[in-house]
Amino acid sequence: MTQIKFKNKLFMVVIFIFQMNLLLLSNNKQPYKFGKLLSKKSYKHKSHIGLSVISNDLKLVITGSEDRYVSIWERESGRKLASKRMHKDMVSNVSFSPNNEKFASCDGGITFKNSGYINIWKTKSLKLIHRIKADNKQINCIAFSPDAKKIASYGPESGLKLWDVKTAELLGKSKDYHNQVIRGKLFFVSAFDVLFTNDGKSVVSCGGDGSIIIWNATDLSVRKILKNPHQVNCLDISLDGKYIAGGDSKGNIHIVRVKDWKLIKTYSSLDYGILSLKFYDSDKLLISAGHSKIVKIQESLSGKLVGTLAIDVPSVTSIANSKDNLKLVVVSSGSKKKGHYGDIYYWRVQLENKVKP
């Protein structure tokens, strides 16, 4: 009788250990996996492709390059829809309006001659609407406001400026700049990304001085400056507008809470600099990519790794996801082909083990 009881207890212990092992295995699974590569299309410029932007509906990709061309590509076919050379210097940044009807491009960074312009275009026709002289040498980054009525621009000499999209009128200019003190001298430096908060009341920029600056969108006064030892390359804002993420040159991600502009978390993501960030799946996750030949999905607030994708390209310049989170577009600024190619990848994302809210 005692022997039977012992066997029953032993059996229960074995069952318990087995169940715990299953639980541990399930917890260690990566909740997000990259599934089938639906398409991969290559595109080509005559010179180095420095940047790209993807439309909100994932149908279009706009690229800019050192050859001063702005080109529009159809994501599905990889076909070039239009291309124009309307800049006098390297195209330094491009930005879609929220409704995709317009986009803006800016220049500067190589010749510094007759540069520092912003061009505003109609997306479908690639018709030039406005050409704005915004800086004496270069404009590093631009962004549309949520209502698409304003554009924010940043140049190391001109600082932050706001422009009226309809009239091209200058609405305001900042008195402060991203800056660095080197050997006792003050230098103004570039900002690498800029965005509006979802309510349009603040503008956020990041730059070569390692700072993230929050500006009042009305008078362009500084609300707060968050310092970082490494230059911050890119920004993204969550869909609900509660958080902003910044990716730096050492592969770290910085999470800023919007309601009090507090830096609440910094965690490691990539081995090298981050060039593109994207909040994903109702803001629970962040996708990051850059020079590391890998795309990572991490929990946005904790940094816990939940998915990876190896991608053998020199650098990733933009990321976008479909509204249902089942598709992901990744655009690279280089490929294995000889010449100045880039690749447009289109993945299906498996969500069987979805992260709980």
SULTA-V7482 format. One record per residue. N is the residue number from 1. PSI is psi in degrees with one decimal (none if undefined). Layout:
n:N psi:PSI
n:N psi:PSI
This chain:
n:1 psi:-45.9
n:2 psi:-39.3
n:3 psi:-38.0
n:4 psi:-43.2
n:5 psi:-41.8
n:6 psi:-42.1
n:7 psi:-39.5
n:8 psi:-42.5
n:9 psi:-41.4
n:10 psi:-40.0
n:11 psi:-42.0
n:12 psi:-38.9
n:13 psi:-43.5
n:14 psi:-43.0
n:15 psi:-42.6
n:16 psi:-45.5
n:17 psi:-40.1
n:18 psi:-43.3
n:19 psi:-39.7
n:20 psi:-39.4
n:21 psi:-40.2
n:22 psi:-41.2
n:23 psi:-42.7
n:24 psi:-40.6
n:25 psi:-41.2
n:26 psi:-35.1
n:27 psi:-26.8
n:28 psi:-7.2
n:29 psi:142.9
n:30 psi:117.9
n:31 psi:-28.8
n:32 psi:128.4
n:33 psi:144.1
n:34 psi:122.1
n:35 psi:-133.0
n:36 psi:134.8
n:37 psi:106.9
n:38 psi:-35.5
n:39 psi:154.9
n:40 psi:115.7
n:41 psi:138.9
n:42 psi:147.7
n:43 psi:157.5
n:44 psi:134.9
n:45 psi:170.7
n:46 psi:-11.9
n:47 psi:-175.9
n:48 psi:133.4
n:49 psi:112.0
n:50 psi:-20.9
n:51 psi:163.5
n:52 psi:160.3
n:53 psi:144.3
n:54 psi:135.7
n:55 psi:157.3
n:56 psi:-28.9
n:57 psi:4.7
n:58 psi:11.9
n:59 psi:-26.3
n:60 psi:149.6
n:61 psi:130.9
n:62 psi:133.2
n:63 psi:152.2
n:64 psi:152.3
n:65 psi:178.1
n:66 psi:-18.9
n:67 psi:4.0
n:68 psi:10.4
n:69 psi:144.6
n:70 psi:127.3
n:71 psi:145.5
n:72 psi:132.3
n:73 psi:144.1
n:74 psi:119.7
n:75 psi:-42.2
n:76 psi:-41.8
n:77 psi:-18.9
n:78 psi:7.2
n:79 psi:138.7
n:80 psi:120.6
n:81 psi:-34.8
n:82 psi:155.9
n:83 psi:132.4
n:84 psi:145.6
n:85 psi:89.7
n:86 psi:11.8
n:87 psi:150.9
n:88 psi:-5.9
n:89 psi:177.2
n:90 psi:137.4
n:91 psi:118.3
n:92 psi:-21.9
n:93 psi:152.3
n:94 psi:151.3
n:95 psi:132.3
n:96 psi:146.9
n:97 psi:157.7
n:98 psi:-32.3
n:99 psi:5.6
n:100 psi:2.6
n:101 psi:-28.1
n:102 psi:161.8
n:103 psi:161.1
n:104 psi:148.2
n:105 psi:153.6
n:106 psi:167.2
n:107 psi:172.7
n:108 psi:149.9
n:109 psi:-12.6
n:110 psi:-66.4
n:111 psi:-31.7
n:112 psi:21.7
n:113 psi:128.1
n:114 psi:39.8
n:115 psi:-172.8
n:116 psi:29.2
n:117 psi:152.5
n:118 psi:128.4
n:119 psi:132.7
n:120 psi:128.7
n:121 psi:155.3
n:122 psi:130.7
n:123 psi:-48.0
n:124 psi:-43.0
n:125 psi:-10.0
n:126 psi:35.7
n:127 psi:132.3
n:128 psi:121.5
n:129 psi:-49.3
n:130 psi:148.3
n:131 psi:113.2
n:132 psi:128.0
n:133 psi:106.1
n:134 psi:-18.8
n:135 psi:157.3
n:136 psi:-27.3
n:137 psi:-49.6
n:138 psi:150.1
n:139 psi:124.8
n:140 psi:-37.3
n:141 psi:153.8
n:142 psi:157.0
n:143 psi:143.2
n:144 psi:149.1
n:145 psi:161.9
n:146 psi:-31.0
n:147 psi:3.7
n:148 psi:15.1
n:149 psi:-17.4
n:150 psi:157.4
n:151 psi:133.3
n:152 psi:136.8
n:153 psi:153.7
n:154 psi:132.1
n:155 psi:148.1
n:156 psi:-27.1
n:157 psi:-32.7
n:158 psi:-17.1
n:159 psi:-155.8
n:160 psi:132.1
n:161 psi:151.7
n:162 psi:138.1
n:163 psi:146.8
n:164 psi:122.0
n:165 psi:-37.6
n:166 psi:-41.9
n:167 psi:-12.4
n:168 psi:16.5
n:169 psi:141.1
n:170 psi:122.2
n:171 psi:-25.3
n:172 psi:159.7
n:173 psi:138.3
n:174 psi:155.1
n:175 psi:-12.8
n:176 psi:163.9
n:177 psi:158.6
n:178 psi:128.7
n:179 psi:160.1
n:180 psi:143.2
n:181 psi:117.2
n:182 psi:119.6
n:183 psi:42.6
n:184 psi:-0.9
n:185 psi:142.4
n:186 psi:126.9
n:187 psi:136.4
n:188 psi:136.7
n:189 psi:171.1
n:190 psi:151.5
n:191 psi:138.4
n:192 psi:-15.5
n:193 psi:153.7
n:194 psi:145.1
n:195 psi:160.0
n:196 psi:148.5
n:197 psi:162.6
n:198 psi:-28.6
n:199 psi:-2.8
n:200 psi:5.9
n:201 psi:-17.0
n:202 psi:153.3
n:203 psi:138.1
n:204 psi:133.7
n:205 psi:156.2
n:206 psi:151.9
n:207 psi:-172.8
n:208 psi:-14.9
n:209 psi:0.5
n:210 psi:4.6
n:211 psi:152.1
n:212 psi:118.5
n:213 psi:131.4
n:214 psi:124.2
n:215 psi:146.9
n:216 psi:123.2
n:217 psi:-11.0
n:218 psi:-53.6
n:219 psi:2.0
n:220 psi:28.0
n:221 psi:158.1
n:222 psi:124.6
n:223 psi:-44.4
n:224 psi:150.8
n:225 psi:124.4
n:226 psi:119.3
n:227 psi:146.9
n:228 psi:141.6
n:229 psi:-16.5
n:230 psi:151.4
n:231 psi:140.6
n:232 psi:121.7
n:233 psi:-32.7
n:234 psi:158.5
n:235 psi:155.8
n:236 psi:152.1
n:237 psi:141.2
n:238 psi:157.1
n:239 psi:-37.4
n:240 psi:-2.8
n:241 psi:9.4
n:242 psi:-24.2
n:243 psi:150.0
n:244 psi:136.2
n:245 psi:140.0
n:246 psi:136.9
n:247 psi:131.1
n:248 psi:179.6
n:249 psi:-10.0
n:250 psi:5.8
n:251 psi:16.9
n:252 psi:151.4
n:253 psi:134.7
n:254 psi:126.5
n:255 psi:123.2
n:256 psi:129.1
n:257 psi:126.5
n:258 psi:-36.7
n:259 psi:-31.3
n:260 psi:7.2
n:261 psi:45.0
n:262 psi:134.9
n:263 psi:111.5
n:264 psi:-16.0
n:265 psi:138.9
n:266 psi:129.7
n:267 psi:159.5
n:268 psi:142.6
n:269 psi:-63.6
n:270 psi:162.2
n:271 psi:-26.8
n:272 psi:-172.4
n:273 psi:144.1
n:274 psi:129.4
n:275 psi:-20.4
n:276 psi:138.9
n:277 psi:146.7
n:278 psi:121.2
n:279 psi:146.6
n:280 psi:147.8
n:281 psi:69.4
n:282 psi:35.0
n:283 psi:3.1
n:284 psi:-23.0
n:285 psi:160.2
n:286 psi:133.7
n:287 psi:131.9
n:288 psi:148.8
n:289 psi:163.1
n:290 psi:-121.4
n:291 psi:0.3
n:292 psi:3.7
n:293 psi:33.0
n:294 psi:143.9
n:295 psi:130.1
n:296 psi:143.0
n:297 psi:124.7
n:298 psi:153.5
n:299 psi:128.7
n:300 psi:-36.8
n:301 psi:-24.8
n:302 psi:-25.8
n:303 psi:2.7
n:304 psi:131.6
n:305 psi:129.2
n:306 psi:-2.2
n:307 psi:145.1
n:308 psi:156.5
n:309 psi:120.3
n:310 psi:133.3
n:311 psi:113.6
n:312 psi:72.6
n:313 psi:157.1
n:314 psi:-41.1
n:315 psi:151.7
n:316 psi:127.4
n:317 psi:-18.2
n:318 psi:152.0
n:319 psi:142.7
n:320 psi:153.0
n:321 psi:155.3
n:322 psi:163.1
n:323 psi:-30.6
n:324 psi:2.3
n:325 psi:12.4
n:326 psi:-8.2
n:327 psi:147.7
n:328 psi:131.1
n:329 psi:129.8
n:330 psi:125.7
n:331 psi:129.0
n:332 psi:158.9
n:333 psi:19.1
n:334 psi:160.1
n:335 psi:-176.2
n:336 psi:-13.4
n:337 psi:149.7
n:338 psi:142.1
n:339 psi:-177.0
n:340 psi:75.9
n:341 psi:160.3
n:342 psi:165.4
n:343 psi:144.2
n:344 psi:110.6
n:345 psi:144.5
n:346 psi:107.3
n:347 psi:151.0
n:348 psi:136.7
n:349 psi:127.3
n:350 psi:131.8
n:351 psi:32.3
n:352 psi:-38.7
n:353 psi:57.2
n:354 psi:140.3
n:355 psi:133.6
n:356 psi:145.6
n:357 psi:none
